[in-house]
């Protein structure tokens, strides 16, 4: 039996608003059966409430699948980080302001 966590890496880019909601849901669906999802936000310049809802749904699906449901958001730009703080999601998700920190954590989990 393998006790290693199932880890998924997802790279996002650009602006995520209602117009890209379906695309974002499809991208995040890759992590539904994971224990840990690393979501690289380095190149994301904007997120709206539909994007926030997608992240929350991902966590819920992971939990419903009996997973650890750890979501690590990597290197969000300041305006994205501000949205995470305002919505309180900075408390629910692990936010790593630098990608080197997240890379180290990923290496430790392997």
C-alpha positions in Angstrom: 0.0 0.0 0.0 1.4 3.4 -1.0 1.1 6.0 1.8 2.5 8.8 -0.4 0.1 11.7 -1.0 -1.3 12.2 -4.5 -0.1 15.5 -5.7 -1.3 17.6 -8.6 0.3 20.7 -10.1 -1.8 23.1 -12.1 -0.4 26.2 -13.8 -2.9 29.0 -14.5 -2.4 32.2 -16.5 -4.1 35.4 -17.4 -7.4 36.8 -16.2 -10.0 34.5 -14.7 -13.5 35.9 -14.7 -17.0 34.6 -15.6 -16.0 34.3 -19.3 -13.3 31.7 -18.4 -15.2 30.0 -15.6 -15.8 26.7 -17.6 -12.1 26.6 -18.6 -11.0 27.1 -14.9 -13.4 24.4 -13.7 -11.9 22.0 -16.3 -8.3 22.9 -15.2 -9.1 22.5 -11.5 -10.9 19.2 -12.1 -7.5 17.5 -12.6 -6.9 17.9 -8.8 -10.2 16.5 -7.6 -8.7 13.1 -6.7 -5.5 14.5 -5.2 -4.5 14.9 -1.6 -2.5 18.1 -2.4 -3.0 20.5 -5.2 -0.3 23.0 -6.1 -1.9 25.8 -8.1 0.6 28.2 -9.6 -0.8 31.7 -9.8 2.4 33.4 -10.8 0.9 34.5 -14.2 -2.7 35.1 -13.0 -3.4 38.8 -13.2 -7.1 38.8 -12.1 -9.6 36.6 -10.4 -13.3 37.3 -9.7 -15.9 35.7 -7.5 -16.5 32.9 -10.0 -12.8 32.0 -9.7 -13.0 32.0 -5.9 -16.1 29.8 -6.1 -14.2 27.3 -8.3 -11.4 27.1 -5.8 -13.8 26.5 -3.0 -15.6 23.8 -5.0 -12.3 22.1 -5.7 -11.6 21.9 -2.0 -15.1 20.5 -1.3 -14.7 17.8 -4.0 -11.3 16.8 -2.7 -12.8 16.5 0.8 -15.8 14.5 -0.5 -13.4 12.1 -2.2 -11.8 11.5 1.2 -8.7 13.4 0.4 -6.6 15.7 2.6 -7.8 18.6 0.5 -4.6 20.7 0.8 -4.6 23.5 -1.7 -1.4 25.5 -2.0 -1.7 28.6 -4.0 1.7 29.6 -5.4 3.1 33.1 -5.9 -0.1 35.1 -6.4 0.4 38.6 -7.7 -0.5 41.4 -5.3 -4.0 42.1 -6.7 -4.9 38.4 -6.6 -3.4 38.1 -3.1 -5.6 41.1 -2.1 -8.7 39.2 -3.2 -7.7 36.1 -1.3 -7.2 38.2 1.8 -10.5 40.2 1.5 -12.5 37.0 1.0 -10.8 35.2 3.9 -9.5 32.4 1.6 -6.0 33.1 2.7 -7.1 31.3 5.9 -8.5 28.3 4.1 -5.8 27.7 1.5 -2.1 27.7 2.0 -0.7 30.7 0.2 2.9 30.7 -0.7 4.1 34.1 -1.8 7.2 32.7 -3.4 7.4 29.8 -5.8 10.7 28.5 -4.3 9.0 27.9 -1.0 6.3 25.8 -2.6 8.9 23.9 -4.7 10.7 23.0 -1.5 7.4 21.8 0.1 6.6 19.7 -3.0 10.1 18.1 -3.0 9.6 17.2 0.7 6.3 15.4 -0.1 7.7 13.2 -2.8 
